[in-house]
Amino acid sequence: MAEPEAEGEEAPKKKSKLPILIGLVLMLLLGGGAFYAVYSGMILAPAHTDGAEAAAEEEHPEATEPQIAFVALDPMVISLTEGTARHLRFSAQLEVPLPKQKEVELLKPRVMDVLNGFLRAVEVTDLEDPAALLRLRAQMLRRVQIVVGEGMVNDLLVIEFVMN
């Protein structure tokens, strides 16, 4: 009768996936390492300055100094009317390009007016949030930049922000 043919033939061996898995892991590691090397500047980084450029920088040290100035804003005390009588003490400085310092100082009363109006409109619950200072700082900087003009103020540095 019919005998099974399986006796004479063996079942085909299943190929191992280990070499493919090792290849994928090595590919990911090498790709990640190459990305890090390029991103961090270890490979394909811009060339360093040569001796002539370094000597030119030493002759003009003011070129390497930052060309910024800080305009101090007067401290403000703002009454918060929600619930109990509370106050917010706020002081800040504006980081400005050095050539624009005098122009920004002339506009300081307008800046103080904008910041005072904005801080009075902010709710106490917004001020109590731990991440509030970052949001408020960004909003205040944008308002100051609108008042004084684009390119006049680089940053707003909050020096004091105390609620009592």
C-alpha positions in Angstrom: 0.0 0.0 0.0 1.1 3.6 0.3 3.9 4.2 2.6 4.5 7.7 3.8 7.2 9.4 1.9 8.3 11.2 4.9 10.5 8.4 6.0 13.0 8.9 3.2 13.0 12.7 3.3 13.7 14.8 6.3 11.7 17.9 7.1 13.6 21.1 5.9 15.6 22.8 8.7 14.2 26.0 9.9 16.7 28.8 9.3 17.9 30.7 12.4 16.9 34.3 12.7 19.8 35.1 15.0 22.2 36.5 12.3 19.4 38.9 11.1 18.7 40.0 14.7 22.4 40.6 15.4 22.7 42.5 12.1 19.8 44.8 13.0 21.2 45.5 16.4 24.6 46.3 15.0 23.1 48.5 12.3 21.1 50.5 14.9 24.2 50.9 17.2 26.4 52.0 14.4 23.8 54.3 13.0 23.2 55.9 16.4 26.9 56.3 17.0 27.4 57.9 13.6 24.5 60.3 14.2 26.0 61.3 17.6 29.5 61.8 16.2 28.2 64.1 13.5 25.7 65.9 15.7 28.2 66.6 18.5 30.9 67.8 16.1 33.4 65.0 16.5 33.1 64.3 12.7 32.6 67.0 10.0 33.0 69.8 12.5 34.0 73.2 11.1 37.8 73.7 11.1 39.4 75.5 14.0 40.9 78.9 13.6 44.4 79.0 12.4 47.2 81.1 13.9 46.5 84.3 11.9 42.8 84.4 12.9 43.7 83.7 16.6 46.3 86.6 16.5 43.6 88.9 15.0 41.2 88.1 17.8 43.9 88.8 20.4 44.5 92.2 18.9 40.8 93.2 19.1 39.6 91.7 22.4 36.4 93.9 22.3 35.2 91.8 19.3 35.0 88.8 21.6 33.2 90.6 24.4 29.4 90.4 24.3 27.8 93.4 22.7 24.8 93.5 25.1 23.7 95.8 27.9 21.1 95.4 30.6 18.4 98.0 31.3 17.1 97.7 34.8 13.3 98.2 35.3 12.1 99.8 38.4 10.6 97.3 41.0 6.9 97.0 41.0 4.4 96.1 43.7 1.1 94.9 42.2 -2.1 94.4 44.3 -3.8 91.1 43.7 -7.5 91.6 44.5 -8.8 88.0 44.5 -9.6 86.7 48.0 -7.4 88.1 50.6 -5.3 91.2 50.0 -2.1 90.0 48.4 0.8 91.6 46.6 3.2 90.7 43.9 6.7 92.1 44.0 8.3 92.1 40.5 11.5 93.4 39.2 13.2 92.6 35.9 16.0 93.7 33.5 15.9 93.9 29.7 18.8 92.4 27.7 19.4 94.8 24.8 22.0 95.2 22.0 24.6 97.7 23.2 23.9 100.2 20.4 20.2 100.2 21.3 20.6 100.8 25.1 19.8 104.5 25.1 16.8 104.1 22.9 15.3 101.4 25.2 16.0 103.5 28.3 14.0 106.3 26.8 11.1 103.9 26.3 11.3 102.5 29.8 8.1 104.3 31.1 6.1 102.6 28.3 7.6 99.3 29.1 6.7 99.7 32.8 3.1 100.6 31.8 2.7 97.6 29.6 4.1 95.2 32.3 2.0 96.8 35.1 -1.2 96.5 33.0 -0.4 92.9 32.1 0.5 91.7 35.6 -2.7 93.3 37.0 -4.8 91.3 34.6 -3.3 88.0 35.5 -5.3 85.8 37.9 -3.8 84.7 41.2 -4.4 81.0 40.3 -2.2 81.5 37.2 0.5 83.0 39.3 0.5 80.1 41.8 1.2 77.5 39.1 4.9 76.4 39.2 5.3 76.7 35.4 3.6 80.1 35.3 6.8 82.1 35.4 8.0 80.7 32.1 4.7 81.5 30.4 4.4 84.9 31.9 8.0 85.8 31.0 7.4 84.8 27.4 4.2 86.9 27.2 5.8 89.9 28.9 8.8 89.7 26.6 6.5 89.7 23.6 4.6 92.7 24.8 7.9 94.6 25.5 9.1 93.8 22.0 5.9 95.2 20.5 6.3 98.4 22.6 9.9 99.1 21.9 10.1 97.6 18.4 11.6 94.4 16.9 15.3 93.9 17.4 15.5 96.2 20.3 15.1 93.7 23.2 16.7 90.3 23.2 15.4 88.9 26.5 13.5 89.7 29.7 15.3 88.6 32.8 13.1 88.2 35.9 15.0 89.3 38.9 12.3 89.2 41.6 8.9 87.5 41.5 7.5 87.2 45.0 3.9 86.9 46.1 2.9 87.7 49.7 
